[in-house]
């Protein structure tokens, strides 16, 4: 079965196998390993050996799209929504369009414990919870099954997620639905829930208070130098930009990503989603008139449905078509996997051993160039001043 057919280093934790299992309850459980990532485990006493889990797995059966995507720089004309968004505020327009058509929106949000989960909403207020980046792997749960029930009832559905999550949904459905609209993102990689929990504990210990609100992408120092913010229940706030925040340092140094992220099967410009959203890094070099450092979205339109959606929302955005190959020069995560950090396993072992989060990041996430300079300076000083 699936837990024997797929290598742990390839599994994305998309939950497709657990959702497609015909047994009720499913004989496939998604179990968190010691690093905090989810993997399938089959109860062989209940398994009927139907093979659906293997034939559904997007990693074992994935075929990239054969489309010719078009790329755009986009900015939501509603400045308030744009400020509250990670980049240009395009997701909100797509979601609200689906809601206006009496549809349902699925996305990633924080639950009451600030774990990242997938959920759905039928209201604009609910969309607010999905807005903004969340640099943690979201738990899909049974949202693929919920999506299928809604589609079969005739409802329109917007499903947003990472490329592997969208591939998992499409593989699970096994048929095309005209009322399904999929949006994926350009994904750097996903850290584990365990690492994220460890970081929350550090922030709450230092604040002496539980968390009330978290934002990964405040633009107080501008879009390009976004900040991580924790607001605590004692009305204090932690805020630090991406270069100085410990969690973002671990994330951007590739210390805490899921093993499959270092050899991702879904890195391609030819996607099976209808639209792809990302930050338009490098916009100042490609379309400087679209850059005011308040956030610009990079949009791929991957299908006819994607173009139809673009036509419905384009009056609410400022946009410019760009060369997709030029655009991704500044966002290589579109087609390249994260580079494996040789300190990754040592960092994660420290997480497993419950070592202090800040010490682990400082030890394994230090800039190599600065470290070399420091060691050379120390060596020089010893030679000069030691007898």
Buried (B, 14 or more C-beta within 10 A) or exposed (E): BBBEBBEEEBBBBBBBBBBBBEEEEBBBBBEBBEBBBBBBBBBEEEBEEBEBBBBBBBBBEBEBBEBEBBBBBBBBEBEEBBBBBBBBBBBBBBBBBBBEEEBBBBBBBBEEEBBBBBBBBBEEEBBBBBBBBBBBBBBBBEBBBBBBEBBEEEBBBBBBBBBBBBBBBBBBBEEEBEBBBBBBBBBBBBBBBBBBBBBBEBBBEEBEBEBBEBBBBBBEBEBBEBBBBBBBEEEEEBBBBBEEBBBBBBBBBBBBBBBBBBEBBBBBBBBBBBBBBBBBBBBBEBBEEBBEEBBBBBBBBBBEBBBEBBEBBEEBBBBBEBEBEEBBEBBEBBBEBBEBBEBBBEBBEBBEEEBEBEEBBEBBBBEEEEEEEEEEEEEEEEEEEEE
